[in-house]
Amino acid sequence: MPFKALWITETAEGKFERKIVERSIDDLPAGEVVIKVLYSALNYKDALSATGNKGITRNYPHTPGIDAAGVVEISRSELFTVGQEVIITGFDLGMNTCGGFGEYIRVPAAWVVRKPEGYTLRECMILGTAGFTAASALFKMELMGQNPQQGPIVVTGSTGGVGSMAVAILNKAGYEVIAITGKANAAEYLTHLGANSIESREWVYDTTGKALLRPKWAGAIDTVGGNTLSTILKGCQLEGNVVSTGLVGSSQLATTVYPFILNGVSLLGVGSAETPMARRMAIWDKLSTAWNIKDKLQAVVKEVSLEELNATYIDAILEGKVMGRIVVKLAEK
Ligand SMILES: NC(=O)c1ccc[n+]([C@@H]2O[C@H](COP(=O)([O-])OP(=O)(O)OC[C@H]3O[C@@H](n4cnc5c(N)ncnc54)[C@H](OP(=O)(O)O)[C@@H]3O)[C@@H](O)[C@H]2O)c1
């Protein structure tokens, strides 16, 4: 059966080209479950894969898309039945396994999650890896004892995918949120999501060289890395938890040990793609119940076709121009 997919190829000169092609289910890698993809979503990582970043995707040609939501078409697993609504975020999908920017995927059953309660498939993709990562960050902070009474939480890259989701989830969980953004026109958007105050990127970009700063926040979900993350560590209150999730600013981190040994600050990491299934289910359950942000999702989404994704949005996310989440509609049920 032919289907449409975004296809990235590498030329003999080492350049990368992308176009929409027809593929066949027979071309897909081995796996127990074939899924008809109704929705996918664009993440920063997808744009890196789509432009030839070999740290993400080793071999081309390739179809990116780390998120997919759809209906089981063929199942050789007892865990899933034909017609069941399911989602996948992460594992190797879209990295070295053909991903959600195609109308069908074939994957191991161990990657597949039944559709979380309380959300449609489309809403699951508005959340997608971004929402799951933001929720994973708060999940880890709370395992370390973080609570709303400790004080405000900083979110960097707050109009991006992970950032927008983090603002909404933290607000829902009762935290005061300080949203950091480089966009001048984002105040209404961030306030609607649940930001209590909005600050510039410079506010968390220390240039004094001091080892510690006057504490202004009780924790953070950081998507930027580099001096931003270093500043957040220096300015964090006693026993605060800072989660590193991304590197849109820099993959480097220069810090002293003072935030850790004098203020008891903890630096936590989230690598959502490889989250074990039991914790994965626990985090989606939180998103379905106490951290349900269904009422905020419509405000963050722009729905596009595969053609629009290819023509505009892959480049836009790399330039930091995307606000919220880009959901890709692949097919009707
Ligand atoms: N650890 C994980 O499991 C995981 C999962 C998903 C994503 N990530 C990582 O998290 C990061 C964000 O991903 P995303 O999908 O949310 O990307 P995104 O939608 O592009 O959001 C990134 C946001 O960061 C801000 N930004 C961009 N360039 C910046 C710079 N040079 N300095 C400071 N801020 C900058 C912008 O927000 P403002 O304009 O509002 O400042 C931008 O919208 C990426 O590094 C991605 O690889 C990690």
The ligand as a Gaussian input file, in Angstrom:
#p B3LYP/6-31G(d) Opt

LIG

0 1
 N       15.636000      16.271000      27.047000
 C       14.620000      15.893000      26.296000
 O       14.062000      14.817000      26.437000
 C       14.113000      16.867000      25.276000
 C       12.838000      16.714000      24.706000
 C       12.375000      17.713000      23.833000
 C       13.210000      18.780000      23.518000
 N       14.450000      18.836000      24.045000
 C       15.349000      19.949000      23.767000
 O       14.771000      21.099000      24.362000
 C       15.078000      22.244000      23.571000
 C       13.783000      22.951000      23.182000
 O       13.050000      22.105000      22.311000
 P       11.666000      22.613000      21.694000
 O       11.176000      21.517000      20.824000
 O       10.824000      23.179000      22.763000
 O       12.234000      23.797000      20.760000
 P       11.507000      25.145000      20.306000
 O       10.045000      24.937000      20.182000
 O       12.289000      25.650000      19.161000
 O       11.727000      26.127000      21.563000
 C       12.956000      26.686000      21.875000
 C       12.764000      28.104000      22.404000
 O       13.990000      28.531000      23.016000
 C       14.161000      29.931000      22.850000
 N       15.445000      30.138000      22.179000
 C       15.772000      29.824000      20.890000
 N       17.054000      30.122000      20.660000
 C       17.560000      30.609000      21.808000
 C       18.838000      31.114000      22.197000
 N       19.872000      31.143000      21.355000
 N       18.989000      31.542000      23.473000
 C       17.971000      31.516000      24.344000
 N       16.722000      31.071000      24.032000
 C       16.541000      30.637000      22.782000
 C       12.965000      30.414000      22.036000
 O       11.970000      30.815000      22.974000
 P       11.813000      32.352000      23.444000
 O       11.819000      33.149000      22.186000
 O       10.518000      32.360000      24.174000
 O       12.994000      32.691000      24.313000
 C       12.493000      29.143000      21.335000
 O       11.135000      29.245000      20.998000
 C       15.901000      21.723000      22.390000
 O       17.274000      21.832000      22.698000
 C       15.521000      20.268000      22.304000
 O       16.501000      19.493000      21.693000
 C       14.911000      17.902000      24.913000

